Amino acid sequence: MRLVVWNAGMAVHRKLKFVLNEMHPDFSVLSECAREDVLTKQIPGGGSWNCTKWVGSNKHKGLAVQTSGGY
């Protein structure tokens, strides 16, 4: 099992592809992450991101948990 925890510094859209495609995490916990609908619009070249759980009061700066690999 691989766990990635990252303080995105409100710039997760710039490095998300690297985190998911190069690190292959089973669980990702990203602080200072935009809400899924906002983040999908910010990803270079379009694309999408499936967030398992997101919490926060500011749509641009919350805590996201993403799972993959059957979790």
CHARMM internal coordinates of N, CA and C (Angstrom, degrees):
IC EDIT
DIST 1 N 1 CA 1.4505
DIST 1 CA 1 C 1.5333
ANGL 1 N 1 CA 1 C 107.93
DIST 1 C 2 N 1.3256
ANGL 1 CA 1 C 2 N 115.78
DIHE 1 N 1 CA 1 C 2 N 137.00
DIST 2 N 2 CA 1.4574
ANGL 1 C 2 N 2 CA 121.20
DIHE 1 CA 1 C 2 N 2 CA 179.73
DIST 2 CA 2 C 1.5207
ANGL 2 N 2 CA 2 C 109.52
DIHE 1 C 2 N 2 CA 2 C -119.46
DIST 2 C 3 N 1.3219
ANGL 2 CA 2 C 3 N 116.05
DIHE 2 N 2 CA 2 C 3 N 126.86
DIST 3 N 3 CA 1.4606
ANGL 2 C 3 N 3 CA 123.56
DIHE 2 CA 2 C 3 N 3 CA 179.41
DIST 3 CA 3 C 1.5216
ANGL 3 N 3 CA 3 C 108.53
DIHE 2 C 3 N 3 CA 3 C -115.46
DIST 3 C 4 N 1.3372
ANGL 3 CA 3 C 4 N 116.27
DIHE 3 N 3 CA 3 C 4 N 128.95
DIST 4 N 4 CA 1.4692
ANGL 3 C 4 N 4 CA 121.73
DIHE 3 CA 3 C 4 N 4 CA 176.56
DIST 4 CA 4 C 1.5197
ANGL 4 N 4 CA 4 C 107.53
DIHE 3 C 4 N 4 CA 4 C -118.67
DIST 4 C 5 N 1.3218
ANGL 4 CA 4 C 5 N 116.32
DIHE 4 N 4 CA 4 C 5 N 125.62
DIST 5 N 5 CA 1.4627
ANGL 4 C 5 N 5 CA 122.47
DIHE 4 CA 4 C 5 N 5 CA 175.58
DIST 5 CA 5 C 1.5185
ANGL 5 N 5 CA 5 C 106.21
DIHE 4 C 5 N 5 CA 5 C -119.73
DIST 5 C 6 N 1.3391
ANGL 5 CA 5 C 6 N 115.76
DIHE 5 N 5 CA 5 C 6 N 127.71
DIST 6 N 6 CA 1.4635
ANGL 5 C 6 N 6 CA 119.34
DIHE 5 CA 5 C 6 N 6 CA -173.05
DIST 6 CA 6 C 1.5190
ANGL 6 N 6 CA 6 C 109.95
DIHE 5 C 6 N 6 CA 6 C -145.47
DIST 6 C 7 N 1.3354
ANGL 6 CA 6 C 7 N 116.53
DIHE 6 N 6 CA 6 C 7 N 130.87
DIST 7 N 7 CA 1.4544
ANGL 6 C 7 N 7 CA 121.72
DIHE 6 CA 6 C 7 N 7 CA 170.55
DIST 7 CA 7 C 1.5179
ANGL 7 N 7 CA 7 C 105.88
DIHE 6 C 7 N 7 CA 7 C -86.85
DIST 7 C 8 N 1.3132
ANGL 7 CA 7 C 8 N 115.38
DIHE 7 N 7 CA 7 C 8 N 103.26
DIST 8 N 8 CA 1.4612
ANGL 7 C 8 N 8 CA 121.61
DIHE 7 CA 7 C 8 N 8 CA -172.43
DIST 8 CA 8 C 1.5185
ANGL 8 N 8 CA 8 C 113.76
DIHE 7 C 8 N 8 CA 8 C -71.20
DIST 8 C 9 N 1.3267
ANGL 8 CA 8 C 9 N 117.57
DIHE 8 N 8 CA 8 C 9 N -17.31
DIST 9 N 9 CA 1.4633
ANGL 8 C 9 N 9 CA 119.69
DIHE 8 CA 8 C 9 N 9 CA 179.18
DIST 9 CA 9 C 1.5168
ANGL 9 N 9 CA 9 C 112.69
DIHE 8 C 9 N 9 CA 9 C 57.89
DIST 9 C 10 N 1.3254
ANGL 9 CA 9 C 10 N 116.74
DIHE 9 N 9 CA 9 C 10 N 34.90
DIST 10 N 10 CA 1.4652
ANGL 9 C 10 N 10 CA 124.10
DIHE 9 CA 9 C 10 N 10 CA 179.77
DIST 10 CA 10 C 1.5230
ANGL 10 N 10 CA 10 C 112.35
DIHE 9 C 10 N 10 CA 10 C 61.25
DIST 10 C 11 N 1.3329
ANGL 10 CA 10 C 11 N 118.72
DIHE 10 N 10 CA 10 C 11 N 23.29
DIST 11 N 11 CA 1.4649
ANGL 10 C 11 N 11 CA 121.80
DIHE 10 CA 10 C 11 N 11 CA 179.59
DIST 11 CA 11 C 1.5273
ANGL 11 N 11 CA 11 C 110.89
DIHE 10 C 11 N 11 CA 11 C -130.03
DIST 11 C 12 N 1.3126
ANGL 11 CA 11 C 12 N 116.87
DIHE 11 N 11 CA 11 C 12 N 28.86
DIST 12 N 12 CA 1.4631
ANGL 11 C 12 N 12 CA 120.52
DIHE 11 CA 11 C 12 N 12 CA -177.07
DIST 12 CA 12 C 1.5224
ANGL 12 N 12 CA 12 C 111.87
DIHE 11 C 12 N 12 CA 12 C -60.68
DIST 12 C 13 N 1.3205
ANGL 12 CA 12 C 13 N 118.30
DIHE 12 N 12 CA 12 C 13 N -30.51
DIST 13 N 13 CA 1.4612
ANGL 12 C 13 N 13 CA 121.50
DIHE 12 CA 12 C 13 N 13 CA -178.89
DIST 13 CA 13 C 1.5255
ANGL 13 N 13 CA 13 C 113.17
DIHE 12 C 13 N 13 CA 13 C -62.96
DIST 13 C 14 N 1.3347
ANGL 13 CA 13 C 14 N 117.14
DIHE 13 N 13 CA 13 C 14 N -24.04
DIST 14 N 14 CA 1.4653
ANGL 13 C 14 N 14 CA 120.73
DIHE 13 CA 13 C 14 N 14 CA -179.74
DIST 14 CA 14 C 1.5244
ANGL 14 N 14 CA 14 C 112.89
DIHE 13 C 14 N 14 CA 14 C -80.35
DIST 14 C 15 N 1.3281
ANGL 14 CA 14 C 15 N 117.57
DIHE 14 N 14 CA 14 C 15 N -27.28
DIST 15 N 15 CA 1.4606
ANGL 14 C 15 N 15 CA 120.62
DIHE 14 CA 14 C 15 N 15 CA -173.57
DIST 15 CA 15 C 1.5241
ANGL 15 N 15 CA 15 C 113.93
DIHE 14 C 15 N 15 CA 15 C -122.78
DIST 15 C 16 N 1.3086
ANGL 15 CA 15 C 16 N 117.28
DIHE 15 N 15 CA 15 C 16 N 3.44
DIST 16 N 16 CA 1.4628
ANGL 15 C 16 N 16 CA 120.58
DIHE 15 CA 15 C 16 N 16 CA -176.65
DIST 16 CA 16 C 1.5231
ANGL 16 N 16 CA 16 C 111.64
DIHE 15 C 16 N 16 CA 16 C -60.22
DIST 16 C 17 N 1.3200
ANGL 16 CA 16 C 17 N 117.39
DIHE 16 N 16 CA 16 C 17 N -41.22
DIST 17 N 17 CA 1.4561
ANGL 16 C 17 N 17 CA 121.00
DIHE 16 CA 16 C 17 N 17 CA -179.77
DIST 17 CA 17 C 1.5304
ANGL 17 N 17 CA 17 C 110.81
DIHE 16 C 17 N 17 CA 17 C -58.59
DIST 17 C 18 N 1.3258
ANGL 17 CA 17 C 18 N 117.14
DIHE 17 N 17 CA 17 C 18 N -42.73
DIST 18 N 18 CA 1.4627
ANGL 17 C 18 N 18 CA 120.95
DIHE 17 CA 17 C 18 N 18 CA 178.12
DIST 18 CA 18 C 1.5236
ANGL 18 N 18 CA 18 C 110.58
DIHE 17 C 18 N 18 CA 18 C -64.12
DIST 18 C 19 N 1.3214
ANGL 18 CA 18 C 19 N 116.82
DIHE 18 N 18 CA 18 C 19 N -47.52
DIST 19 N 19 CA 1.4674
ANGL 18 C 19 N 19 CA 120.42
DIHE 18 CA 18 C 19 N 19 CA -177.06
DIST 19 CA 19 C 1.5238
ANGL 19 N 19 CA 19 C 110.66
DIHE 18 C 19 N 19 CA 19 C -59.00
DIST 19 C 20 N 1.3248
ANGL 19 CA 19 C 20 N 117.44
DIHE 19 N 19 CA 19 C 20 N -47.61
DIST 20 N 20 CA 1.4608
ANGL 19 C 20 N 20 CA 120.22
DIHE 19 CA 19 C 20 N 20 CA -176.02
DIST 20 CA 20 C 1.5291
ANGL 20 N 20 CA 20 C 113.25
DIHE 19 C 20 N 20 CA 20 C -78.11
DIST 20 C 21 N 1.3308
ANGL 20 CA 20 C 21 N 117.47
DIHE 20 N 20 CA 20 C 21 N -40.29
DIST 21 N 21 CA 1.4659
ANGL 20 C 21 N 21 CA 120.43
DIHE 20 CA 20 C 21 N 21 CA -175.15
DIST 21 CA 21 C 1.5204
ANGL 21 N 21 CA 21 C 114.16
DIHE 20 C 21 N 21 CA 21 C -85.61
DIST 21 C 22 N 1.3100
ANGL 21 CA 21 C 22 N 118.42
DIHE 21 N 21 CA 21 C 22 N -30.94
DIST 22 N 22 CA 1.4635
ANGL 21 C 22 N 22 CA 121.10
DIHE 21 CA 21 C 22 N 22 CA -177.26
DIST 22 CA 22 C 1.5278
ANGL 22 N 22 CA 22 C 112.70
DIHE 21 C 22 N 22 CA 22 C -95.65
DIST 22 C 23 N 1.3219
ANGL 22 CA 22 C 23 N 116.99
DIHE 22 N 22 CA 22 C 23 N -34.81
DIST 23 N 23 CA 1.4649
ANGL 22 C 23 N 23 CA 120.08
DIHE 22 CA 22 C 23 N 23 CA -176.66
DIST 23 CA 23 C 1.5259
ANGL 23 N 23 CA 23 C 112.54
DIHE 22 C 23 N 23 CA 23 C -93.11
DIST 23 C 24 N 1.3102
ANGL 23 CA 23 C 24 N 117.82
DIHE 23 N 23 CA 23 C 24 N -19.18
DIST 24 N 24 CA 1.4686
ANGL 23 C 24 N 24 CA 123.94
DIHE 23 CA 23 C 24 N 24 CA 177.96
DIST 24 CA 24 C 1.5296
ANGL 24 N 24 CA 24 C 112.99
DIHE 23 C 24 N 24 CA 24 C 47.37
DIST 24 C 25 N 1.3328
ANGL 24 CA 24 C 25 N 117.70
DIHE 24 N 24 CA 24 C 25 N 57.04
DIST 25 N 25 CA 1.4610
ANGL 24 C 25 N 25 CA 118.97
DIHE 24 CA 24 C 25 N 25 CA -178.49
DIST 25 CA 25 C 1.5375
ANGL 25 N 25 CA 25 C 111.92
DIHE 24 C 25 N 25 CA 25 C -76.04
DIST 25 C 26 N 1.3262
ANGL 25 CA 25 C 26 N 115.64
DIHE 25 N 25 CA 25 C 26 N 147.53
DIST 26 N 26 CA 1.4629
ANGL 25 C 26 N 26 CA 121.32
DIHE 25 CA 25 C 26 N 26 CA 170.23
DIST 26 CA 26 C 1.5219
ANGL 26 N 26 CA 26 C 109.26
DIHE 25 C 26 N 26 CA 26 C -82.75
DIST 26 C 27 N 1.3371
ANGL 26 CA 26 C 27 N 115.42
DIHE 26 N 26 CA 26 C 27 N -34.28
DIST 27 N 27 CA 1.4629
ANGL 26 C 27 N 27 CA 122.81
DIHE 26 CA 26 C 27 N 27 CA 176.86
DIST 27 CA 27 C 1.5181
ANGL 27 N 27 CA 27 C 108.27
DIHE 26 C 27 N 27 CA 27 C -132.28
DIST 27 C 28 N 1.3318
ANGL 27 CA 27 C 28 N 117.15
DIHE 27 N 27 CA 27 C 28 N 133.19
DIST 28 N 28 CA 1.4592
ANGL 27 C 28 N 28 CA 122.42
DIHE 27 CA 27 C 28 N 28 CA 173.87
DIST 28 CA 28 C 1.5170
ANGL 28 N 28 CA 28 C 108.13
DIHE 27 C 28 N 28 CA 28 C -123.81
DIST 28 C 29 N 1.3254
ANGL 28 CA 28 C 29 N 116.50
DIHE 28 N 28 CA 28 C 29 N 131.78
DIST 29 N 29 CA 1.4619
ANGL 28 C 29 N 29 CA 122.39
DIHE 28 CA 28 C 29 N 29 CA 174.69
DIST 29 CA 29 C 1.5192
ANGL 29 N 29 CA 29 C 105.85
DIHE 28 C 29 N 29 CA 29 C -120.13
DIST 29 C 30 N 1.3337
ANGL 29 CA 29 C 30 N 115.88
DIHE 29 N 29 CA 29 C 30 N 114.17
DIST 30 N 30 CA 1.4576
ANGL 29 C 30 N 30 CA 121.06
DIHE 29 CA 29 C 30 N 30 CA -174.26
DIST 30 CA 30 C 1.5205
ANGL 30 N 30 CA 30 C 110.30
DIHE 29 C 30 N 30 CA 30 C -119.44
DIST 30 C 31 N 1.3245
ANGL 30 CA 30 C 31 N 116.33
DIHE 30 N 30 CA 30 C 31 N 115.62
DIST 31 N 31 CA 1.4632
ANGL 30 C 31 N 31 CA 119.53
DIHE 30 CA 30 C 31 N 31 CA 176.24
DIST 31 CA 31 C 1.5236
ANGL 31 N 31 CA 31 C 108.79
DIHE 30 C 31 N 31 CA 31 C -91.68
DIST 31 C 32 N 1.3280
ANGL 31 CA 31 C 32 N 115.93
DIHE 31 N 31 CA 31 C 32 N 156.81
DIST 32 N 32 CA 1.4626
ANGL 31 C 32 N 32 CA 123.59
DIHE 31 CA 31 C 32 N 32 CA -175.10
DIST 32 CA 32 C 1.5313
ANGL 32 N 32 CA 32 C 111.01
DIHE 31 C 32 N 32 CA 32 C 56.39
DIST 32 C 33 N 1.3114
ANGL 32 CA 32 C 33 N 115.85
DIHE 32 N 32 CA 32 C 33 N 45.67
DIST 33 N 33 CA 1.4591
ANGL 32 C 33 N 33 CA 123.73
DIHE 32 CA 32 C 33 N 33 CA -178.11
DIST 33 CA 33 C 1.5244
ANGL 33 N 33 CA 33 C 109.49
DIHE 32 C 33 N 33 CA 33 C -109.43
DIST 33 C 34 N 1.3171
ANGL 33 CA 33 C 34 N 116.69
DIHE 33 N 33 CA 33 C 34 N 136.67
DIST 34 N 34 CA 1.4673
ANGL 33 C 34 N 34 CA 121.22
DIHE 33 CA 33 C 34 N 34 CA 177.25
DIST 34 CA 34 C 1.5239
ANGL 34 N 34 CA 34 C 110.48
DIHE 33 C 34 N 34 CA 34 C -68.79
DIST 34 C 35 N 1.3197
ANGL 34 CA 34 C 35 N 115.09
DIHE 34 N 34 CA 34 C 35 N 156.84
DIST 35 N 35 CA 1.4637
ANGL 34 C 35 N 35 CA 121.45
DIHE 34 CA 34 C 35 N 35 CA 176.74
DIST 35 CA 35 C 1.5272
ANGL 35 N 35 CA 35 C 109.00
DIHE 34 C 35 N 35 CA 35 C -62.06
DIST 35 C 36 N 1.3210
ANGL 35 CA 35 C 36 N 117.44
DIHE 35 N 35 CA 35 C 36 N 154.50
DIST 36 N 36 CA 1.4623
ANGL 35 C 36 N 36 CA 122.56
DIHE 35 CA 35 C 36 N 36 CA -173.57
DIST 36 CA 36 C 1.5293
ANGL 36 N 36 CA 36 C 113.14
DIHE 35 C 36 N 36 CA 36 C -54.54
DIST 36 C 37 N 1.3155
ANGL 36 CA 36 C 37 N 119.14
DIHE 36 N 36 CA 36 C 37 N -43.95
DIST 37 N 37 CA 1.4568
ANGL 36 C 37 N 37 CA 120.95
DIHE 36 CA 36 C 37 N 37 CA -178.74
DIST 37 CA 37 C 1.5275
ANGL 37 N 37 CA 37 C 111.83
DIHE 36 C 37 N 37 CA 37 C -66.59
DIST 37 C 38 N 1.3194
ANGL 37 CA 37 C 38 N 117.67
DIHE 37 N 37 CA 37 C 38 N -35.97
DIST 38 N 38 CA 1.4680
ANGL 37 C 38 N 38 CA 122.19
DIHE 37 CA 37 C 38 N 38 CA 177.53
DIST 38 CA 38 C 1.5267
ANGL 38 N 38 CA 38 C 109.64
DIHE 37 C 38 N 38 CA 38 C -71.46
DIST 38 C 39 N 1.3110
ANGL 38 CA 38 C 39 N 116.58
DIHE 38 N 38 CA 38 C 39 N -45.03
DIST 39 N 39 CA 1.4599
ANGL 38 C 39 N 39 CA 121.96
DIHE 38 CA 38 C 39 N 39 CA -177.63
DIST 39 CA 39 C 1.5232
ANGL 39 N 39 CA 39 C 112.04
DIHE 38 C 39 N 39 CA 39 C -63.15
DIST 39 C 40 N 1.3238
ANGL 39 CA 39 C 40 N 117.87
DIHE 39 N 39 CA 39 C 40 N -40.69
DIST 40 N 40 CA 1.4555
ANGL 39 C 40 N 40 CA 121.43
DIHE 39 CA 39 C 40 N 40 CA 179.78
DIST 40 CA 40 C 1.5255
ANGL 40 N 40 CA 40 C 111.05
DIHE 39 C 40 N 40 CA 40 C -59.05
DIST 40 C 41 N 1.3291
ANGL 40 CA 40 C 41 N 117.80
DIHE 40 N 40 CA 40 C 41 N -36.79
DIST 41 N 41 CA 1.4635
ANGL 40 C 41 N 41 CA 121.59
DIHE 40 CA 40 C 41 N 41 CA 178.29
DIST 41 CA 41 C 1.5269
ANGL 41 N 41 CA 41 C 112.20
DIHE 40 C 41 N 41 CA 41 C -71.75
DIST 41 C 42 N 1.3385
ANGL 41 CA 41 C 42 N 117.20
DIHE 41 N 41 CA 41 C 42 N -24.41
DIST 42 N 42 CA 1.4644
ANGL 41 C 42 N 42 CA 121.76
DIHE 41 CA 41 C 42 N 42 CA -176.07
DIST 42 CA 42 C 1.5217
ANGL 42 N 42 CA 42 C 113.55
DIHE 41 C 42 N 42 CA 42 C -90.38
DIST 42 C 43 N 1.3272
ANGL 42 CA 42 C 43 N 118.40
DIHE 42 N 42 CA 42 C 43 N -14.80
DIST 43 N 43 CA 1.4593
ANGL 42 C 43 N 43 CA 121.03
DIHE 42 CA 42 C 43 N 43 CA -176.31
DIST 43 CA 43 C 1.5266
ANGL 43 N 43 CA 43 C 109.44
DIHE 42 C 43 N 43 CA 43 C -67.93
DIST 43 C 44 N 1.3462
ANGL 43 CA 43 C 44 N 117.42
DIHE 43 N 43 CA 43 C 44 N 124.55
DIST 44 N 44 CA 1.4632
ANGL 43 C 44 N 44 CA 120.29
DIHE 43 CA 43 C 44 N 44 CA 179.91
DIST 44 CA 44 C 1.5293
ANGL 44 N 44 CA 44 C 111.23
DIHE 43 C 44 N 44 CA 44 C -57.51
DIST 44 C 45 N 1.3144
ANGL 44 CA 44 C 45 N 116.70
DIHE 44 N 44 CA 44 C 45 N 133.20
DIST 45 N 45 CA 1.4523
ANGL 44 C 45 N 45 CA 121.28
DIHE 44 CA 44 C 45 N 45 CA 179.50
DIST 45 CA 45 C 1.5174
ANGL 45 N 45 CA 45 C 114.25
DIHE 44 C 45 N 45 CA 45 C 77.51
DIST 45 C 46 N 1.3147
ANGL 45 CA 45 C 46 N 116.40
DIHE 45 N 45 CA 45 C 46 N 14.83
DIST 46 N 46 CA 1.4663
ANGL 45 C 46 N 46 CA 120.01
DIHE 45 CA 45 C 46 N 46 CA -178.49
DIST 46 CA 46 C 1.5122
ANGL 46 N 46 CA 46 C 110.35
DIHE 45 C 46 N 46 CA 46 C 80.36
DIST 46 C 47 N 1.2962
ANGL 46 CA 46 C 47 N 116.58
DIHE 46 N 46 CA 46 C 47 N -143.21
DIST 47 N 47 CA 1.4574
ANGL 46 C 47 N 47 CA 120.12
DIHE 46 CA 46 C 47 N 47 CA -179.23
DIST 47 CA 47 C 1.5092
ANGL 47 N 47 CA 47 C 111.10
DIHE 46 C 47 N 47 CA 47 C 91.47
DIST 47 C 48 N 1.2953
ANGL 47 CA 47 C 48 N 114.94
DIHE 47 N 47 CA 47 C 48 N -178.04
DIST 48 N 48 CA 1.4580
ANGL 47 C 48 N 48 CA 119.07
DIHE 47 CA 47 C 48 N 48 CA -179.67
DIST 48 CA 48 C 1.5103
ANGL 48 N 48 CA 48 C 109.76
DIHE 47 C 48 N 48 CA 48 C -147.16
DIST 48 C 49 N 1.2806
ANGL 48 CA 48 C 49 N 115.07
DIHE 48 N 48 CA 48 C 49 N 169.29
DIST 49 N 49 CA 1.4514
ANGL 48 C 49 N 49 CA 122.62
DIHE 48 CA 48 C 49 N 49 CA 178.51
DIST 49 CA 49 C 1.5083
ANGL 49 N 49 CA 49 C 107.76
DIHE 48 C 49 N 49 CA 49 C -142.00
DIST 49 C 50 N 1.3036
ANGL 49 CA 49 C 50 N 116.74
DIHE 49 N 49 CA 49 C 50 N 129.52
DIST 50 N 50 CA 1.4518
ANGL 49 C 50 N 50 CA 121.23
DIHE 49 CA 49 C 50 N 50 CA -179.29
DIST 50 CA 50 C 1.5199
ANGL 50 N 50 CA 50 C 109.72
DIHE 49 C 50 N 50 CA 50 C -99.98
DIST 50 C 51 N 1.2957
ANGL 50 CA 50 C 51 N 114.68
DIHE 50 N 50 CA 50 C 51 N 110.31
DIST 51 N 51 CA 1.4562
ANGL 50 C 51 N 51 CA 121.74
DIHE 50 CA 50 C 51 N 51 CA -178.89
DIST 51 CA 51 C 1.5279
ANGL 51 N 51 CA 51 C 108.37
DIHE 50 C 51 N 51 CA 51 C -94.89
DIST 51 C 52 N 1.3135
ANGL 51 CA 51 C 52 N 116.84
DIHE 51 N 51 CA 51 C 52 N 127.66
DIST 52 N 52 CA 1.4509
ANGL 51 C 52 N 52 CA 120.90
DIHE 51 CA 51 C 52 N 52 CA 178.89
DIST 52 CA 52 C 1.5166
ANGL 52 N 52 CA 52 C 110.81
DIHE 51 C 52 N 52 CA 52 C -72.60
DIST 52 C 53 N 1.3410
ANGL 52 CA 52 C 53 N 116.58
DIHE 52 N 52 CA 52 C 53 N -41.66
DIST 53 N 53 CA 1.4687
ANGL 52 C 53 N 53 CA 121.10
DIHE 52 CA 52 C 53 N 53 CA 179.45
DIST 53 CA 53 C 1.5190
ANGL 53 N 53 CA 53 C 108.70
DIHE 52 C 53 N 53 CA 53 C -151.95
DIST 53 C 54 N 1.3292
ANGL 53 CA 53 C 54 N 116.57
DIHE 53 N 53 CA 53 C 54 N 135.36
DIST 54 N 54 CA 1.4587
ANGL 53 C 54 N 54 CA 122.35
DIHE 53 CA 53 C 54 N 54 CA 176.34
DIST 54 CA 54 C 1.5203
ANGL 54 N 54 CA 54 C 107.89
DIHE 53 C 54 N 54 CA 54 C -134.91
DIST 54 C 55 N 1.3221
ANGL 54 CA 54 C 55 N 116.78
DIHE 54 N 54 CA 54 C 55 N 134.54
DIST 55 N 55 CA 1.4644
ANGL 54 C 55 N 55 CA 121.31
DIHE 54 CA 54 C 55 N 55 CA 176.81
DIST 55 CA 55 C 1.5188
ANGL 55 N 55 CA 55 C 108.98
DIHE 54 C 55 N 55 CA 55 C -133.02
DIST 55 C 56 N 1.3251
ANGL 55 CA 55 C 56 N 115.92
DIHE 55 N 55 CA 55 C 56 N 146.95
DIST 56 N 56 CA 1.4502
ANGL 55 C 56 N 56 CA 120.93
DIHE 55 CA 55 C 56 N 56 CA 177.16
DIST 56 CA 56 C 1.5111
ANGL 56 N 56 CA 56 C 111.01
DIHE 55 C 56 N 56 CA 56 C 158.90
DIST 56 C 57 N 1.3222
ANGL 56 CA 56 C 57 N 115.57
DIHE 56 N 56 CA 56 C 57 N 161.60
DIST 57 N 57 CA 1.4628
ANGL 56 C 57 N 57 CA 120.72
DIHE 56 CA 56 C 57 N 57 CA 178.65
DIST 57 CA 57 C 1.5310
ANGL 57 N 57 CA 57 C 111.92
DIHE 56 C 57 N 57 CA 57 C -102.02
DIST 57 C 58 N 1.3230
ANGL 57 CA 57 C 58 N 117.25
DIHE 57 N 57 CA 57 C 58 N -12.80
DIST 58 N 58 CA 1.4614
ANGL 57 C 58 N 58 CA 123.21
DIHE 57 CA 57 C 58 N 58 CA 177.76
DIST 58 CA 58 C 1.5231
ANGL 58 N 58 CA 58 C 107.57
DIHE 57 C 58 N 58 CA 58 C -114.44
DIST 58 C 59 N 1.3281
ANGL 58 CA 58 C 59 N 118.71
DIHE 58 N 58 CA 58 C 59 N 120.29
DIST 59 N 59 CA 1.4663
ANGL 58 C 59 N 59 CA 121.34
DIHE 58 CA 58 C 59 N 59 CA -174.26
DIST 59 CA 59 C 1.5297
ANGL 59 N 59 CA 59 C 113.79
DIHE 58 C 59 N 59 CA 59 C -63.23
DIST 59 C 60 N 1.3208
ANGL 59 CA 59 C 60 N 117.40
DIHE 59 N 59 CA 59 C 60 N -12.14
DIST 60 N 60 CA 1.4593
ANGL 59 C 60 N 60 CA 121.39
DIHE 59 CA 59 C 60 N 60 CA 179.20
DIST 60 CA 60 C 1.5250
ANGL 60 N 60 CA 60 C 113.60
DIHE 59 C 60 N 60 CA 60 C -101.79
DIST 60 C 61 N 1.3342
ANGL 60 CA 60 C 61 N 117.13
DIHE 60 N 60 CA 60 C 61 N -5.32
DIST 61 N 61 CA 1.4592
ANGL 60 C 61 N 61 CA 118.98
DIHE 60 CA 60 C 61 N 61 CA -172.61
DIST 61 CA 61 C 1.5272
ANGL 61 N 61 CA 61 C 109.96
DIHE 60 C 61 N 61 CA 61 C -151.21
DIST 61 C 62 N 1.3306
ANGL 61 CA 61 C 62 N 115.82
DIHE 61 N 61 CA 61 C 62 N 86.79
DIST 62 N 62 CA 1.4591
ANGL 61 C 62 N 62 CA 120.45
DIHE 61 CA 61 C 62 N 62 CA 179.94
DIST 62 CA 62 C 1.5156
ANGL 62 N 62 CA 62 C 110.09
DIHE 61 C 62 N 62 CA 62 C -135.00
DIST 62 C 63 N 1.3112
ANGL 62 CA 62 C 63 N 115.56
DIHE 62 N 62 CA 62 C 63 N -166.76
DIST 63 N 63 CA 1.4617
ANGL 62 C 63 N 63 CA 122.65
DIHE 62 CA 62 C 63 N 63 CA 178.98
DIST 63 CA 63 C 1.5220
ANGL 63 N 63 CA 63 C 107.77
DIHE 62 C 63 N 63 CA 63 C -114.20
DIST 63 C 64 N 1.3265
ANGL 63 CA 63 C 64 N 116.64
DIHE 63 N 63 CA 63 C 64 N 123.75
DIST 64 N 64 CA 1.4610
ANGL 63 C 64 N 64 CA 121.74
DIHE 63 CA 63 C 64 N 64 CA -178.26
DIST 64 CA 64 C 1.5237
ANGL 64 N 64 CA 64 C 109.63
DIHE 63 C 64 N 64 CA 64 C -114.79
DIST 64 C 65 N 1.3196
ANGL 64 CA 64 C 65 N 115.14
DIHE 64 N 64 CA 64 C 65 N 140.51
DIST 65 N 65 CA 1.4576
ANGL 64 C 65 N 65 CA 121.72
DIHE 64 CA 64 C 65 N 65 CA 172.57
DIST 65 CA 65 C 1.5209
ANGL 65 N 65 CA 65 C 106.69
DIHE 64 C 65 N 65 CA 65 C -122.77
DIST 65 C 66 N 1.3123
ANGL 65 CA 65 C 66 N 116.27
DIHE 65 N 65 CA 65 C 66 N 127.60
DIST 66 N 66 CA 1.4558
ANGL 65 C 66 N 66 CA 122.39
DIHE 65 CA 65 C 66 N 66 CA -179.11
DIST 66 CA 66 C 1.5133
ANGL 66 N 66 CA 66 C 108.45
DIHE 65 C 66 N 66 CA 66 C -124.74
DIST 66 C 67 N 1.3237
ANGL 66 CA 66 C 67 N 116.91
DIHE 66 N 66 CA 66 C 67 N 138.40
DIST 67 N 67 CA 1.4502
ANGL 66 C 67 N 67 CA 120.98
DIHE 66 CA 66 C 67 N 67 CA 178.39
DIST 67 CA 67 C 1.5212
ANGL 67 N 67 CA 67 C 110.00
DIHE 66 C 67 N 67 CA 67 C -124.07
DIST 67 C 68 N 1.3053
ANGL 67 CA 67 C 68 N 115.87
DIHE 67 N 67 CA 67 C 68 N 155.12
DIST 68 N 68 CA 1.4537
ANGL 67 C 68 N 68 CA 121.09
DIHE 67 CA 67 C 68 N 68 CA 175.37
DIST 68 CA 68 C 1.5270
ANGL 68 N 68 CA 68 C 108.39
DIHE 67 C 68 N 68 CA 68 C -154.52
DIST 68 C 69 N 1.2995
ANGL 68 CA 68 C 69 N 116.84
DIHE 68 N 68 CA 68 C 69 N -178.77
DIST 69 N 69 CA 1.4486
ANGL 68 C 69 N 69 CA 119.72
DIHE 68 CA 68 C 69 N 69 CA 178.25
DIST 69 CA 69 C 1.5123
ANGL 69 N 69 CA 69 C 114.39
DIHE 68 C 69 N 69 CA 69 C 69.02
DIST 69 C 70 N 1.3320
ANGL 69 CA 69 C 70 N 116.90
DIHE 69 N 69 CA 69 C 70 N 29.84
DIST 70 N 70 CA 1.4519
ANGL 69 C 70 N 70 CA 120.27
DIHE 69 CA 69 C 70 N 70 CA 177.93
DIST 70 CA 70 C 1.5135
ANGL 70 N 70 CA 70 C 115.99
DIHE 69 C 70 N 70 CA 70 C 85.90
DIST 70 C 71 N 1.3324
ANGL 70 CA 70 C 71 N 117.14
DIHE 70 N 70 CA 70 C 71 N 6.77
DIST 71 N 71 CA 1.4655
ANGL 70 C 71 N 71 CA 120.10
DIHE 70 CA 70 C 71 N 71 CA 178.05
DIST 71 CA 71 C 1.5029
ANGL 71 N 71 CA 71 C 110.74
DIHE 70 C 71 N 71 CA 71 C -90.74
END
COOR INIT
IC SEED 1 N 1 CA 1 C
IC BUILD
